[in-house]
Amino acid sequence: MEVKKARFKRLATLRTNAVLHRLKVLSNCSNRQLYEYDEREIDKIFAEIEKMLKVAKAKFNFSKNHDEFRL
């Protein structure tokens, strides 16, 4: 069990740092002296990022109720 935990910590740390780095790189596109964009484009970018973040977070969600659904 500890091997799985160590592997999780190692990979989760690497992958989280990679995501954070790519977000920092994306934020470089905010320089209006180098790039031209409108609010609609920015909203589309961040809507997609937020959607994928919710999907990823949901995969980690621990359900407290493991009972079958009933009406």
Secondary structure, 3 states (H helix, E strand, C coil): CHHHHHHHHHHHHHHHHHHHHHHHHHHHHHCCCCCCCCHHHHHHHHHHHHHHHHHHHHHHCCCCCCCCCCC
